[in-house]
Amino acid sequence: MEQPARLRRRSFLRNAGVGGGVLALGALAAGLAREAEAAPMTGRFDGKYDFDTPFNRIGSGCWKWDGALRDEHMSHIIAGMGIADMDFRCGPFITAALAKRIQYENWGYVDMTSPPAMAFIQSIIDWNKRRHGIHVITPGNLAFTVGVHAGLIDSLRAFNPAGGKVLMLAPAYVGFYEDLVASRMVANESPMQIVNGQYEIDWDDLERRMTPGTKVTILCNPHNPVGRVWSKAELTRYGELCLKHKIVVLSDEIHCDFVNRGQKFTPFSTLDDKKLVNNSITFMSTSKSFSVGSLNLAWYFTTNKDMFREILSYDRNGTDIASLSIAASHAAYDSGEAWLDQLVAYIDGNHDFVAQYVQANIPMIKIGAKPQGTFLSWLDVSAVAERIGARKMAAGETKKPRPIDTRTGKTDIVSPEDMVGHWFARHAFVALDPGSLYGLGGANHMRMNIATSRRTLKAALDSMAAATRSL
């Protein structure tokens, strides 16, 4: 088998300030052992899975729930619906794999050319062939990183000068803006158009923004936050324009496993024109699909050997891949397909439930066409913002001393959407993400993560409905 690319040693997370390793590891080991004992061991783990029973995350230190309680000064919380991770228990195959790996009590650097690591690499290749029709991944064009953001930052630095523009369809995932700050680059946003409740690319605007100072584009598919799953025709047209204007495509496909009924995910790397594929790098992870974001593992691949070498010259985090991360992701791809299929169907049902509930019970919130993918809902809260005087409230807050915004490197400016978020936290005890985080097109919108039990979802919507009725 072809050997994987040489991985780098220096830690990308050297400034993250992670501490308490021994105590945390001991607690993790004990907890995982209990989880493994209780987990139904069904061989291939292909039984019926329970996504309906609410899973209590309060007190676990999670950003989505505990962070919201702290930041919003809430007396209690009905639902954390901001950060894009899921509220379900992870698949028992992952718990079992982690418990087994923990029995070997050494945590040195992982050799990514070793037989266990090569078996994991093969599981990535097999999964993407089987599930997504991707046939271009090999051990020689696949590299690992501690997260998609780290890989994007390396790629941005490799192909765009400091101060250069990065083309994005807006509204765009908030993390991309943070990546641009880390890379010392600026966003070149092409606002999408809403047609019959669905977001579409404004092709004329997109090409106008393909200026000589724009060398890279970040393409999100399925798109966060609006849930578009781009068609083969759309991706081909996008790729042709980028090739024409000498713009490298960075395709973030981290949500690729979440595609709703009647929709089809097309990986950029499967386009018919190989010149387009050769002008792209694809980024993937198990972090969204199997809710293992805190295990910090992602990978990227490209058919372009020159671009691959260039990215690797900026890669400083490859050998910081944790053996626990590999164990979890390998188990997910080897044993998790039935679990994922049931989960995707459940979340598809959540999308239907949200649309029906909001239309019937929360007239002050508007919801567009059903998202084609992701576990995110994009809500129009214009009426709520107007009723609570969000613009005036935001202007008053902005006059106060403010911290630096990590997305822009400038003084933080409070948006009307921030005020809507605070209002829902105070009155409905639900945490949402303000649309202003997502750039152009985010005004008057909130992003809501619906990857939770139906019971929790209903409780959150009930509380939001009651709160808006008081206006």
Summary of the structure (lengths in Angstrom):
residues: 471
radius of gyration: 21.9
end to end distance: 64.5
largest distance: 64.7
contacts: 1549
relative contact order: 0.16
helix: 44%
strand: 14%
